[in-house]
Amino acid sequence: MRRPRFRVRAARPGRPRRRRLTLRARLALVYGGVFLVAGVILLGVTYLLFQDQLSGSLMVRLAAGSPAEGADGAAGSGDGGLLVGEDAQNAMGAEEWMRGERDRLRAAATSSLVTYGALSLLVVCAAATACGWLIAGRILAPLHRVTDTARRIAHAPAADRGLHERIALDGPDDEIKDLADTFDTMLERLDRSFDGQRRFVANASHELRTPLTVGRALVEMAMHRRSASEDVRRLGENLLEINARHERLISGLLLLAGSENELSDRFPVDLADVAEHVGAQAAAEARRAGVDLRTDAREAPTSGDALLLERLVTNLVENGIRHNTGEGGWVAVASRAAGDREVEVEVANTGPVVPAYEVPSLFEPFRRLGPERVVTAKGVGLGLSIVRSVARVHGGRVAARPREGGGLVVTVTLPAAAAVPEEDAAGV
């Protein structure tokens, strides 16, 4: 049987996003363009009518006047008689003067019409474009409100933190209001769905804790009876191990459901203190597993819930210890500042090789690699999911990458703590 071949497509470098005209600008340009085309057509028709009217008017004016009197004092025949000799020459000169005067007046009038008409058209077109810009802005203002609301919800740290917000658009009952009302209806349904899912997980976890506690007590009583055989004790140990795994699963579900809620209060927390504390607590487990635990805690002030941040680092360290090579392996915990606005905590460990295409799925609930999917595994598949939820609710992010030679490097980036004014610090 041939094994399937996986091909990992290399990520393309990010291309700079090409700037594009906004809808408002496009509408304004369309308004201005339509007015410009209509103005050009109007100017052309006016020019043709002007040329026709000008030709007729000039012929009437020049025929009614006495242009020959300006040519050497000669006069034309007004009774329709035939002119000969000098009179004929004077008549020809008068005709040439009429033709030149007509051409001169036509050129001057045409130049004036085209020049001033074009300037007037450009001014009015610019005014029409500006009016189109203002009108389009008024029309599209509700759409900007819908877009801003959708952007705030999409950029919320937790998946359901922004679902309580509504657009609640007031105005005429048109297509834009229909869009806003439909968007509000969708948000309401999503909000109810997330709340129902979170309540179900919390209630189910609470309900399951009681029978597990009772079952653990009964198994312990059966194991510690004097008449208990060796087979009963071995069976009890196995049952207690499975029971403990289920208890960890329920605790993880409760923590996952709670970590997705919005933080009501934030307090200053230094990730260096958290890393040192978690390293000291996990040292015994690392020694039993034959893993060297290293801690490099540098100052990394942030703000949030100290217990949730401790759980975040604890899950990363326990994950690094459990998924390791055993004797000769190591886990490194480091905290540091990443610029002026962010701090980081990084946990790297040796271990089996992790395919790059499997890394994103590790942050999904109940996703484990290979043999870790069995029922008797130590983990429950919620560790990295809780890490991601805690990081999101604190306004941070999580990134993981396979380590060369095996293992994983997980980096959690959180916002740095804002500077506290002296008067506020004195009052604390």
Buried (B, 14 or more C-beta within 10 A) or exposed (E): EEEEEEEEEEEEEEEEEEEEEEEBBEBBBEBBBEBBEEBBEEBEEEBEEBBEEBEEEBEEBBEEEEBBEEBEEBEBEEEEEEBEEEBEBBBEBBBEBBEEBBEEBBEEBBEEBEEEBEEEBEEBBEEBBEBBBEBBEEBBEBBEBBEEBBEEBEEBBBEBBBBEBBBEBEEEEEEBBEBBBEBBEEBEEBBEEBEEEBEEBBEBBEEBBEEBEEBBEEBBEBBEEEEBEEEBBEBBEEBBEBBEBBBBBBBBBBBBBBBBEEBEEEEBBBBBBBBBBBBEEBEEBBEEBEBBBEBBBBEBBBBBBBEBBBBBBBBBBBBBBBBBBEEEBBBBBBBBBBEEEBBBBBBBBBBEEBEEEEBEEBBEBEBBEEEEEEEEEEBBBBBBBBBBBBBBBBBBBBEBEBBEEBBBBBBBBBBBBEEEEEEEEEEE
